[in-house]
């Protein structure tokens, strides 16, 4: 089963968030969520929609982990997905709190945000009445150290602390880049830079976790700093200084989700359609050009000889293989046969990447099996640790190993079967398109050579 032969793979989307306002982002996000059953959108079938990937409804290489790897190693924007996953988990945990705990963190509305901005412009007191309204200083932060040496806790009705369970591994032994006190000082510095002179409520639930989020994602120069404008950052800090309710992050999460849905997700599917690495694709393009040149030369030599016109049709073989390979390689796919040296046996195995629905292993996947004991652990503590350090990967072992790999090995690297059915259908469609284009160009080219008179030169 294939899609329509008029199918076009997703276009590459550049960053253009600045040209879209908040209302347009909200409408586009809602439209994206409501159009999952409306067929192809941006060349992406419903089976590969953003929500299906995030909810775990897809197979490799289109899973959430594959999406995260793409954002870490290719697009360099993993902080958006990390922040999105944290917020989704945070909303669930906040909603699970007892009513009396949730009441400590009132909802943050648009009207309150506007009034807060006006209050700061006129240097008046904030909207909420505060019992700890002294200016926020480092010394005052140190006085609260007791509250920031444990995971996110909320006061229970019985006066004891209760830890809300998290899907992302909050615990006493969490590995953090810096101590809790350092997170709090970074958050205090971010509030100071936003001209917030009042200390946030410390009794509100998840206040420590919010401080860590500010230090990791919001503060200027943070390890996973989100790409926010100064106005967006200031508005978010104003809201978080008043409440830890998820609504305080609504505007920012809307911006992050818009970027994920309308840029990163589209580019991810476009990138995933490619079943070969860059050296293999370049190799396939070279073979395509060689096939076309071979077809042209064969047609010329036969035309200049005493052979009959019918023999010139043999050049169609070179044209079909060359054009089909070149068109598919232009779209990032490898459909050519190749001889793969099977290590240890010395036998040559003829296979086709597309025909067998195979894909090359990514560079970071090639060496994962070499360190199985720590591979999953590193991944969890790295890209999927929402409170981890920066997303830099230059020091990962696979980088140096892959750079030392010779070009021939990169061209004929290890392969794995594509498990996602929707992705296989897209690739089948592209293959048929390439084959149809090749047959059309071949028919025209061969017809031209057949129409030419004999050369009778030899």
C-alpha positions in Angstrom: 0.0 0.0 0.0 1.3 3.4 -1.0 0.1 7.0 -0.8 -0.9 9.1 -3.8 1.7 9.4 -6.5 1.4 13.2 -6.1 2.7 12.9 -2.5 5.4 15.3 -1.5 7.7 14.8 1.4 7.5 17.4 4.2 9.3 20.6 3.4 12.2 21.9 5.5 10.9 24.5 7.9 13.2 27.3 9.1 12.7 29.0 12.4 10.1 31.8 12.0 8.4 32.0 15.4 8.9 35.7 15.7 6.4 36.3 12.8 3.6 34.4 14.6 1.8 36.0 17.5 0.3 34.2 20.5 -3.3 34.0 19.1 -2.1 32.5 15.8 0.0 30.0 17.7 -2.9 28.9 19.8 -5.1 28.5 16.8 -2.5 26.6 14.8 -1.8 24.2 17.8 -5.5 23.6 18.1 -5.9 23.0 14.4 -2.9 20.6 14.5 -4.5 18.6 17.2 -7.9 18.5 15.6 -6.6 17.5 12.1 -5.1 14.1 13.1 -7.8 12.3 11.1 -7.8 14.6 8.1 -5.2 12.7 6.1 -1.8 14.0 5.2 -0.7 17.3 6.7 2.6 18.8 5.5 3.3 15.5 3.8 2.9 13.7 7.2 0.3 10.9 7.6 -1.8 10.7 10.8 0.2 7.6 11.9 3.2 9.9 12.3 1.5 12.9 13.9 3.2 14.8 16.7 0.7 13.6 19.3 1.0 10.0 18.3 4.8 10.2 18.5 4.8 11.8 21.9 2.2 9.4 23.3 4.3 6.4 22.2 2.0 5.2 19.3 4.8 4.8 16.8 7.6 2.3 16.1 11.4 2.9 15.4 12.7 5.0 13.9 9.8 7.4 14.7 9.6 7.1 18.5 9.9 9.8 21.1 13.4 8.6 21.7 14.3 9.0 18.0 12.7 12.5 18.1 14.8 13.4 21.1 17.9 12.1 19.4 17.2 14.2 16.3 16.7 17.3 18.4 20.0 16.7 20.3 22.2 15.7 17.4 20.7 17.3 14.3 18.5 20.3 15.1 20.2 21.3 18.4 16.9 22.2 20.0 16.3 19.4 22.5 15.4 21.8 25.3 12.0 22.4 23.7 11.0 18.8 23.9 12.6 18.4 27.3 10.7 21.4 28.6 7.4 20.2 27.0 7.7 16.7 28.5 8.5 18.3 31.9 5.5 20.6 31.7 3.1 17.8 30.7 4.3 15.7 33.7 4.1 18.8 36.0 0.5 19.5 35.0 -0.4 15.9 35.9 1.4 16.0 39.2 -0.1 19.4 40.1 -3.6 18.2 39.3 -3.0 15.2 41.6 -2.4 17.5 44.6 -5.0 17.8 47.4 -7.3 20.8 46.9 -5.8 22.6 49.9 -2.3 22.4 48.4 -3.5 23.6 45.0 -5.2 26.5 46.7 -1.8 27.8 47.8 -0.9 28.4 44.1 -3.8 30.3 42.5 -4.3 30.2 38.7 -2.6 32.9 36.7 -4.9 34.6 34.3 -4.3 37.1 31.4 -5.9 39.9 33.5 -3.5 39.3 36.3 -0.5 39.3 34.0 -1.5 42.6 32.5 -2.1 44.1 36.0 1.2 42.7 37.2 3.0 44.4 34.2 1.2 47.7 35.0 2.1 47.4 38.7 5.8 46.9 37.9 5.7 49.9 35.5 4.3 52.1 38.3 6.6 50.5 40.9 3.6 49.7 43.1 3.1 46.6 45.2 2.2 43.4 43.3 -1.4 42.1 43.0 -1.2 39.5 45.7 -0.8 40.4 49.3 2.4 39.0 50.6 3.6 38.1 54.1 7.2 37.9 53.0 7.5 41.1 50.9 11.1 42.0 51.6 13.4 42.4 48.6 14.8 39.3 47.1 18.5 39.0 48.1 21.0 36.2 48.2 21.2 36.3 52.0 17.4 35.9 52.3 17.6 32.9 49.9 20.2 31.3 52.2 17.8 31.6 55.1 15.4 29.2 53.3 18.0 26.5 52.7 16.0 23.9 54.6 13.2 24.1 52.0 15.5 23.6 49.1 17.6 20.6 50.1 14.9 18.0 49.2 12.9 17.0 46.1 9.7 18.9 45.3 7.4 18.6 48.3 4.1 20.0 49.2 2.7 20.4 52.7 0.0 17.9 53.5 -3.1 18.5 55.5 -1.5 16.8 58.5 1.4 19.2 58.5 3.9 16.7 57.0 5.6 16.9 53.6 4.4 14.7 50.8 6.3 14.0 47.7 4.3 14.0 44.5 5.3 11.1 42.2 6.9 12.1 38.9 7.4 10.2 35.6 10.9 11.8 35.3 12.6 10.4 38.4 12.5 13.0 41.0 14.1 11.5 44.1 16.5 12.0 46.9 19.5 10.7 44.9 18.8 12.6 41.6 22.0 13.5 39.8 21.9 17.3 39.4 24.5 19.4 37.6 24.7 21.8 40.7 23.5 21.7 44.2 20.0 22.9 45.1 21.4 26.0 46.7 23.0 26.9 43.4 19.7 26.5 41.5 18.0 28.8 44.0 20.7 31.4 43.6 20.3 31.3 39.8 16.6 31.7 40.1 17.1 34.6 42.5 19.4 36.2 39.9 16.9 35.7 37.2 14.2 37.4 39.3 16.6 40.3 40.0 17.3 40.7 36.3 13.6 40.9 35.7 13.4 43.8 38.2 11.3 41.6 40.6 12.0 43.0 44.1 9.7 40.7 46.0 10.5 37.2 47.2 8.3 34.4 45.7 6.0 32.5 48.0 8.0 29.6 49.5 5.0 27.8 50.9 3.5 27.1 47.4 3.8 23.5 46.1 6.8 22.6 43.9 8.5 25.9 44.5 11.9 24.3 44.5 11.2 22.5 41.3 10.1 25.8 39.7 13.4 27.3 40.9 15.3 24.5 39.2 13.3 25.0 36.0 14.1 28.7 36.0 17.8 28.0 36.6 17.9 25.4 33.8 15.5 26.7 31.1 14.6 30.3 31.8 17.5 32.3 33.3 19.8 34.0 30.9 22.8 31.8 30.2 21.2 28.7 31.6 22.4 25.2 30.4 19.2 24.6 28.5 18.0 28.1 27.8 14.8 28.3 25.8 14.7 30.6 22.8 12.5 33.2 24.4 12.3 37.0 23.8 13.2 39.3 26.7 9.5 40.1 27.0 8.4 36.5 27.2 11.1 35.8 29.8 10.1 38.7 31.9 6.4 37.9 31.7 7.1 34.3 32.7 9.3 35.3 35.7 6.6 37.7 36.8 4.0 35.0 36.8 6.3 32.4 38.5 7.1 34.9 41.3 3.4 34.9 42.2 2.4 31.3 41.7 3.5 27.8 40.8 0.3 27.0 39.0 0.8 25.5 35.5 -1.2 28.4 34.0 1.8 30.7 34.8 3.8 28.8 32.1 0.9 28.8 29.6 2.3 31.4 27.2 5.7 30.0 27.1 4.6 26.4 26.7 2.4 27.6 23.9 5.5 29.0 22.1 7.5 25.8 22.8 4.7 23.5 21.6 4.2 25.6 18.4 7.9 25.3 17.6 7.8 21.5 18.2 4.6 20.9 16.1 5.2 23.3 13.2 9.0 23.1 12.9 10.9 20.3 14.7 8.3 17.6 14.0 8.0 18.4 10.3 11.8 18.5 9.9 12.1 15.2 11.9 9.8 13.3 9.6 11.6 14.7 6.6 14.9 13.6 8.0 13.6 10.2 9.0 12.4 9.4 5.5 16.1 9.3 4.4 17.1 5.7 4.8 20.8 6.2 4.2 23.5 8.3 5.8 25.1 11.2 4.0 28.1 9.2 2.5 25.6 6.6 1.2 23.3 9.2 -0.4 26.3 10.9 -2.1 27.4 7.4 -3.3 23.9 6.7 -4.7 23.9 10.1 -6.5 27.2 9.2 -8.0 25.9 5.9 -9.2 22.8 7.6 -10.6 24.9 10.0 -12.6 27.1 7.1 -13.8 24.0 5.2 -14.9 22.7 8.1 -16.9 26.1 8.7 -18.5 26.4 5.0 -19.3 23.0 5.0 -21.0 23.9 8.1 -23.1 27.3 6.6 -24.2 25.7 3.3 -25.0 23.0 5.0 -27.1 25.7 7.1 -28.9 27.9 4.2 -29.7 25.1 2.0 -31.0 23.7 4.9 -33.1 27.1 5.4 -34.7 27.5 1.7 -35.6 25.9 -0.5 -38.2 23.5 -2.0 -35.6 19.8 -1.7 -36.2 17.6 0.9 -34.4 16.2 -1.7 -32.0 19.5 -2.2 -30.4 19.5 1.4 -29.2 16.7 0.4 -26.7 19.4 -1.3 -24.6 20.4 2.1 -23.4 17.1 2.2 -21.5 18.6 0.0 -18.8 21.2 2.7 -17.9 18.7 5.5 -18.1 16.1 3.8 -15.9 18.6 2.7 -13.2 20.4 6.0 -13.3 17.4 8.4 -13.2 15.5 6.3 -10.6 18.6 6.2 -8.4 19.3 9.9 -8.8 15.7 11.1 -8.1 15.5 8.8 -5.0 18.9 10.0 -3.8 17.8 13.6 -4.3 15.0 12.9 -1.8 17.5 11.2 0.6 16.7 7.6 -0.2 19.0 4.8 -1.4 17.5 2.3 -3.8 20.6 0.9 -5.5 22.0 -2.6 -5.1 25.4 -2.8 -3.5 27.9 -5.4 -2.5 28.1 -5.5 1.3 31.1 -7.4 2.7 29.9 -9.6 5.4 32.5 -9.4 8.2 34.0 -12.7 9.2 32.9 -14.7 6.2 34.3 -12.8 3.2 31.0 -13.4 1.3 29.3 -10.7 -0.7 25.6 -10.1 -0.2 23.6 -8.2 -2.7 20.8 -6.2 -1.2 18.8 -3.0 -1.6 18.2 -0.6 1.2 14.7 0.3 0.1 13.7 -3.1 -1.3 14.4 -4.7 2.1 13.0 -1.6 4.0 16.3 -1.2 5.7 17.9 2.0 7.0 21.4 2.8 8.1 22.1 3.0 11.8 22.7 6.6 13.0 26.3 7.4 14.2 25.1 7.5 17.8 23.4 4.1 17.3 26.3 2.3 15.8 28.3 2.3 19.0 25.5 1.9 21.5 25.9 -1.9 21.6 29.6 -1.4 22.6 28.5 -0.1 25.9 25.1 -1.7 26.7 25.7 -1.5 30.4 25.5 2.3 30.4 23.8 3.2 27.2 20.2 3.3 28.5 21.4 4.9 31.7 23.2 7.7 30.0 20.3 8.4 27.7 17.9 8.6 30.6 20.2 10.9 32.6 21.0 12.9 29.5 18.4 13.9 27.0 15.4 12.5 28.9 16.5 13.9 32.3 14.4 17.1 32.3 16.5 18.6 35.1 19.9 17.6 33.6 22.8 19.6 32.3 23.3 21.1 28.8 22.6 19.1 25.7 26.2 19.2 24.4 27.3 15.9 22.9 30.8 16.6 21.7 32.3 14.6 24.6 30.3 11.5 23.9 32.4 8.4 22.9 30.7 7.8 19.6 31.8 11.2 18.2 35.5 10.3 18.1 34.9 6.7 17.0 32.8 7.8 14.1 35.3 10.4 12.9 37.9 7.7 12.7 35.7 5.4 10.6 36.9 5.3 7.0 34.7 6.4 4.2 34.1 3.0 2.8 32.8 1.7 6.1 30.5 4.7 6.4 29.0 4.0 2.9 28.4 0.3 3.8 27.6 0.7 7.4 25.3 -1.6 9.4 21.6 -1.5 8.7 18.4 -2.2 10.6 14.9 -3.0 9.5 12.4 -0.1 9.5 9.6 -1.1 11.9 7.2 1.8 11.4 4.6 0.9 8.7 3.7 4.4 7.8 7.4 5.3 7.1 7.7 2.3 4.9 4.6 3.4 2.9 6.1 6.8 2.4 9.4 5.3 1.1 7.5 3.0 -1.2 5.6 6.0 -2.6 8.8 7.9 -3.2 10.3 4.8 -4.9 7.4 4.6 -7.3 7.6 8.3 -8.0 11.3 7.9 -8.8 10.6 4.9 -11.0 7.8 6.7 -12.8 10.0 9.7 -13.5 12.8 7.4 -14.7 10.4 5.6 -17.1 9.2 8.9 -18.5 12.7 10.3 -19.1 13.9 7.0 -20.4 11.1 6.8 -23.0 11.8 10.3 -24.3 15.6 9.8 -24.4 15.4 6.4 -26.1 12.9 7.7 -28.6 15.2 10.5 -29.6 18.2 8.2 -30.2 16.0 5.6 -32.1 14.8 8.4 -34.4 18.4 9.3 -35.4 19.8 7.7 -38.6 22.6 5.2 -38.5 26.2 6.4 -38.3 27.7 3.3 -40.1 31.1 4.3 -38.8 32.0 0.8 -37.7 
